Amino acid sequence: MPTYVYKCIPNEHVFEKKQKFSDAPLTECIVCGEEVRKVVNSVGIVFKGSGFYINDSKSKKSTTTPASNGKSESSSDSTTDTKADAKSDTKAEKKAEKKSEKKKKAVSAET
């Protein structure tokens, strides 16, 4: 259940109340009985999984190697990106296979 913060308008009492989403918001202060308003706070967000951090999207650092004519070439290794893509593709394929197997079992159980 979410916790809501309310503030009494005339006396500035501040209090918290755990309420269901379906509950009506409070209209009276629990301390003095005056009118209250719901206080809007920032929401804490948690990002889980890959792709949310800056180091998840970077490939390996580029390295410079000297060429025979004195100029330098830069090369980067993109195998990290392809490995990650291959892993996510494999996981997605396995999930799709499991779902189709469950559907087949459910259909065969119904008949």
C-alpha positions in Angstrom: 0.0 0.0 0.0 1.3 3.4 -0.8 2.0 6.0 1.8 0.6 9.5 1.2 1.8 12.7 2.8 -0.8 15.3 3.8 -0.4 18.9 5.0 -2.8 20.8 7.0 -3.5 24.1 5.2 -4.0 26.6 8.1 -1.8 25.0 10.8 0.8 23.3 8.5 0.6 20.0 10.3 2.3 17.3 8.2 1.5 13.6 8.5 1.6 10.4 6.5 -1.2 7.9 5.9 -1.1 4.5 4.3 -4.0 4.1 1.9 -5.2 1.9 -0.9 -5.3 3.3 -4.4 -9.1 2.9 -4.3 -9.4 4.9 -1.0 -10.6 8.5 -1.2 -8.0 11.1 -0.2 -8.3 12.6 3.3 -10.0 15.9 3.7 -9.5 16.6 7.4 -6.4 16.9 9.5 -5.9 14.1 12.0 -4.5 16.6 14.6 -6.9 19.6 14.4 -9.7 18.7 12.0 -8.9 21.5 9.5 -8.7 21.1 5.7 -5.7 19.1 4.3 -4.1 18.7 0.9 -2.1 15.8 -0.5 1.7 16.7 -0.8 3.3 15.5 -4.1 6.7 13.9 -3.5 9.3 12.6 -6.0 9.1 8.9 -6.7 12.0 6.5 -6.1 12.7 4.6 -9.2 14.9 1.5 -9.4 16.2 0.4 -12.8 16.9 -3.3 -13.1 18.4 -5.2 -15.9 21.0 -4.3 -18.5 21.0 -1.1 -20.5 20.5 1.4 -17.8 24.1 2.2 -16.9 26.5 4.1 -19.1 29.0 1.1 -19.0 26.3 -1.2 -20.4 26.2 0.5 -23.8 29.9 1.2 -24.3 32.1 -1.1 -26.3 35.7 -1.7 -25.3 38.0 1.4 -25.5 39.5 2.0 -28.9 43.2 1.4 -29.2 45.6 3.1 -31.5 48.2 1.0 -33.4 51.0 2.6 -35.4 50.8 1.8 -39.1 53.9 1.3 -41.3 53.6 4.8 -42.9 53.8 6.6 -39.5 50.0 7.3 -39.3 48.0 5.7 -36.5 44.9 3.7 -37.1 42.1 3.4 -34.5 40.3 0.1 -34.1 37.6 -0.9 -31.7 36.5 -4.4 -30.7 32.8 -4.8 -31.2 32.7 -8.4 -30.1 31.3 -7.3 -26.7 28.2 -5.9 -28.4 27.6 -8.9 -30.5 28.0 -11.3 -27.6 25.4 -9.3 -25.6 23.0 -9.3 -28.6 23.5 -13.0 -29.1 22.7 -13.7 -25.4 19.6 -11.6 -25.4 18.4 -13.2 -28.6 19.0 -16.7 -27.1 17.1 -15.7 -24.0 14.2 -14.3 -26.0 14.0 -17.5 -28.1 14.0 -19.7 -25.0 11.2 -17.7 -23.5 9.1 -17.9 -26.7 9.7 -21.7 -26.8 8.5 -22.0 -23.2 5.4 -20.0 -23.8 4.5 -22.0 -26.9 5.0 -25.3 -24.9 2.8 -24.0 -22.1 0.1 -23.1 -24.6 0.3 -26.5 -26.2 0.0 -28.2 -22.8 -3.0 -26.0 -21.9 -4.8 -26.8 -25.1 -4.2 -30.5 -24.8 -5.4 -30.5 -21.2 -8.6 -28.8 -22.3 -9.4 -31.5 -24.9 
